[in-house]
Amino acid sequence: MVLNGNTIKELFKKNLLVENGKIDNVHSSSYDVTSSEYILKVKKSKKDIYLIDAKKLENMYEVVNIKDGYRFKPGEFILVALNDMFNIPDNICASIRGRTSYNRLGISITIQHLNPGYRGKLNIAIKNNSVNTYVLMPNMAIAQIVFEEMDDKVSESLLYSNSHSYQNEDGLKGSKVYSDYIGKVFRHFKGNYYYIDSICMDSETKDYMVVYKTLYDREDSKIWTRPAKMFFEEIDPNRKGNVTKQTHRFEIVNDLTKDYTKNE
């Protein structure tokens, strides 16, 4: 069931849905989200980018301040950071969609889904499909969000707040597609197998860390951590000790599960 404007306003009073929500942006069945002073431009890479290469993925964006306007050129794709601080209850999900006014200009908004339990400031993907250059400014009603009530509350273990790396984001981060590899088996370039138990954030450096476990016996420790940028980094296939001749420090092995135990 889609929430109507009156229900949206009532939940705003409880700091739900959008903590910093503006009543004037509420419509009959949606809410207008607004652009912040920042966008993320995608930097072109001369080399192919592997989707497990955290370092390259995190470095492929340039944060740009658009307080004086941004010339959005034909064919360009950018991420727009939003002003809105979302706080989605555990019985509601939502989706960000394009507005008719922008569709008619040739500006497309990629649909963005918000899961129950999500909290943070999103960035949304937009592309200029027209032949014209448009000037984007902060605080524009760039898209709309529709809230839907679910048939029941989601169990604690399935809430977005308990399992995903975009929780409490500030809108200035790009893709973390490598987080999809939690629970998957990886082979180290020296030949041993591990699986990723989780991806977390270092409390001091704010760097993403991979928590991984061995799939073979060793006496010192079976649980290890390593910065995600290093875990997924590219290496020389001719590197000393690279018995597998692989091109990354760790590479996924799709035909194995974490129940695999190496036979000595």
N, C-alpha and C positions, 0 to 999 in steps of 0.2 A: 504494500500500500504506500503510495507516494504521500509524503507529508505536505499539508497545505500551509499557506503563509502564516496563518494564525498559530498553528502548532510550532512552526519554526521560531516565531517570535517568543513564544512561551519558553522554549528550550534555551533560547539565547539568554534569558534571565537567569538560568542555572549554569551559565558558562558552558553549555553543551552545543554541539554541532560546530559553531564558530565562536571562539572565546571573545574575540574582538569584533563580533558581528555588528553591522550597521543596519538599523531597522529600515532605513530608506532603500536599502538594496534588496529587501525581501519583496517577492512577487507572489502571485497566487499559488504557485507550486514550485518555486525555485528561488535561488539567491544568487545575485551577481557577485562574482569574485573579482578582485581588482589587482592590477599589476603593481609591483613595488618599484623601487629605484634601480633594480638590478635585473640583468638578463645574463644568461650563459650562452656564449657563442661557441660553436663547435669548431675546433682547430683541425684543419685538414692534415691527415697523416700521409707521408710518402710511402709507408709500408702498411701491409695488412695488419689489422689489430685482432688478436685472439681475444675471445670473450672471457677467457680466464686470466688475462693479463691485467691485474688490478692497477698496476702502476700506470700503464698507458691509458686505461679507461679513466682513471682519476685525473690524469694530466691532459686530457683531450678537450677540456673546457676552459674558456677564458671568461672571467667575471667582468662585466662591463656596467658602469654606472650610466643610467639613461636620464638623469634628472634634467638635462638640457635637451632631451629628445634623442631618439635613435632612428636612423634611416634604415628601414626594413626593406631590403632590396628584393626584386623578383627572384623567385626560386630559392630564397634563403630559408634556412631552418634554424630556429633558436629555441632555447628554453627560457620562459618568463617566470621569474620568482614572484610568488603571490604575497600580498600583505596579510592574508587571512590565516589565523591560527586555528586549525581544525582540531576538534576534540569530539570524536565520534563514539557514541555510547555502544555498549555491547549488543544492543538489539536493533541497530540501525546500520545501513551501508549507504553509500552515496556514489554519484558519478558526476564528473565535470564534463560539460558538453559545450559545443560552440554556440555562439549567438547568431541569430539571423542577420544582424547588421554586418558582422564580419564575414559571414558566409557569402554575402552578396558583393563583398569587395574582393573575394578570392582568397581570403585568409582562413585557413583551415586550422581547427583546434583538435588535437588528438584526444580522444575520450580517455579520461583518467578515472580509475575505480578506486574508491576509498573503502577499506575493510573495517568491520567493527573493531573498536579498540584503537584505531589509528589516532595519533596526535602529532601535529607538526605543521610546518609551512611548506607546502609543495612548490615545485616548479612545474609548469605545463609546457608541452611542446606545441609550437605553432609554426606554420609554413606559409610563405607568401606565394600563392599559385598564380598571381595576376601578372600583368605586364607593367604594373606601376610600382613606384617606391612610396611607401607610407611612413610617416613619422610617428613612432610610438612614444608615449609619455607615461610617467608614473601615474598611478591612481585611476587608470582607465578600467572600466567594467569590461574586462577582456574575455570573460566566459561566464557560464552559469553552472550552478551545482544543484542537483536534484537529490533529495534525501528519501530513502525508502525504509519503512519499518519491516523487519523480518518477522517470520511466523513465530519465532521464539528466540530467546537469548542464546548467544554462542557460548559454548563451554569455555572455561578458563584457558585450557590448553590450546584452543584454536584462535584466541584473540590475537590480533595483529601486534598488540603491545608486548606480547610474550615471545615473538618468534622472528621478527623481521628487522632488517638493518636501516630502513627509512624512518623508523620511529623517532619522534622528536627532532626531525631534521629542520634546518633553518631555511630551506629553499635554495641554497647555493651549492648543492651537490649534484653531480651527474649520476650516471647509471652505476649501480652496484650489482650488475647481473651475476658477478662471480659468487654472490651469496646463495645462488641457486644450487651450489655444489655441496651444501651441508648434507652429510650422510652418505656422500659418494666416496668411492675408493680411488686413491691416487697412487701412482708409482713414482718414487724418487729416482733421480738419474743414476743413483748407485744400485738400483734394482729392488729395494725393499718397498713394501706396500703399507699404506696408511689410509685411514679414512678421516674426513673432516667432521669433527663432533659439533663445532659451532664456530661462528665468527662474532667476535666481540670488540669492544672499544677500550683501548688503554686509558685509564683514568687520568694519567698525567700528560701524555702526548696527544691524545685523541685520535691516534692512529688505529686503523682496524687490524685486529689480530686474529689469526687462524688458530683454533684449538684443534689439534689432531692427535689420533691415537695409532699406535703400532698394531700391525696385524701379524706380528711375529714376536717371539720371546726375547726380551732383553732385561738385564738386571737393574740398570740405573733408573729408568722410568718408562712407562708406557704412554704417558700423556705429555704432549709437547705444545708449545706456542711459538708462533713465528709471525712477524709482520706480514700482512696480506700482500703488500707490494713485493716482498721477497719471496713469499711462498709461490706466487704465480709468475715470477719474473722469467724473462727469456734468457737462455744460456747458450753457449757455444756447443754444438753437437760433438765437437772434437775436444771438448774440455777433458782434462785429466780426471779419470774416475768415472766418466760418463759411459757406463757399460751398455746403456740402452740406446745411446746416440740420440736422445730426445732433445727437443729444442727449448724446453722449459724445465725449471728445477723440479716441479711436480707436474705430472700429466694424468688426466683422468683415465680410468680403465672402466669402460662402460659395462663390460661383461662380468664384472665381479661385484659382490656385495660386501658389506662390512662383516659378514659372517665368515668370510674367507680367511683361512689360516695357511700360511706358507709352510709347505712340507720341506723339512730340512733333509 
